[in-house]
Amino acid sequence: MLSEGASLETVAALLWQGDEPVRTTKAAANAPVRKISTQAAIFDLLATRAVSDAPILGRAPGLLKQDAARVFIALADSVVRAIHSGSRNKRMSTTRASRTRWLHHRLAEAWHRPAAADSIRRALVLLADHELNASTFAVRIAASTGASLPACVLAGFSTLSGPLHGAASIAVRRFVEEADRLGAVESIRDHMVDSRSLPAFGHPLYPQGDVRARALLDSVKLPKRYAQIRIAAEEMTGELPNVDFALAAVTTAARLPEDASMVIFALARSVGWMAHALEQTQAGKLIRPRARYSGPALQPPGRAATASTPCSACR
């Protein structure tokens, strides 16, 4: 399995059908860092490049792969800078060792958690692609219009930012905090009584359990509160944890900041999004879904009102 030892850069080369892994470091030595949140940094970088980079239609595959590498490098660098902006050291050190490290090393270093590098690497690889989910479909639609690669990734990230998608692992942390106050069993029971779905348990594509979650959870010692919730949820609902639970548990175990789960998800999935965008260009046509009306039967224009459908003046 790739998650056992591969880097996200290696996975990018595989998905983009490239020749060599992409290196994600680009920052100038001792560059000043302006304070900005990681999510704002991603939107800022992608929006700026969306209007300046070339459209993807009518360009050779080799050039598009180079574009994908450049976007990925810029995105990774922007995120690492944003993480540094929240630390006490406001200037980035880009020594030779830093410039030759993989992205998971850079993230672990920026978060001051070097021991978490392998957990970050594993999560990045497992989250790189997941077929045609909501954000990937948004990317495909943007790519079908010929939009630039950053614009395609921006469409994906905008969709990912929703609480039912990439931000779901943050909702898991909120649920864990609730379970800390009420107890795991009581918190789960409250969700069931209120007919609320339990955050991060069950997955429609994996009735036997989310394989990504299993790979992540097997690689880390769960914090006690996550272990208690996992046991109680499985006993009370019969559902197994999905990757949102696993990502929240891993980032908590590594003592990473709350937004780390979104950062990891976004950087990982950007690789898959660009692979889908590159593939979509080969279709050479616009994605145009059709809508089918399913509401009440409509009256033909000019038909007089009947007894069963009184006119508005009679009501």
Secondary structure, 3 states (H helix, E strand, C coil): CHHHCCCHHHHHHHHCCCCCCCCCCCCCCCCECCCCCHHHHHHHHHHHHHCCCCECCCCCHHHHHHHHHHHHHHHHHHHHHHHHHCCCCCECCCCHHHHCCCHHHHHHHHCCCHHHHHHHHHHHHHCCCCCCCHHHHHHHHHHHCCCEHHHHHHHHHHHHCCCCCCCHHHHHHHHHHHHHHHCHHHHHHHHHHCCCCCCCECCCCCCCCCHHHHHHHCCCCCCHHHHHHHHHHHHHHCCCECHHHHHHHHHHHCCCCCCHHHHHHHHHHHHHHHHHHHHHCCCCCCCCCCCCCCCCCCCCCCCCCCCCCCCHHHC
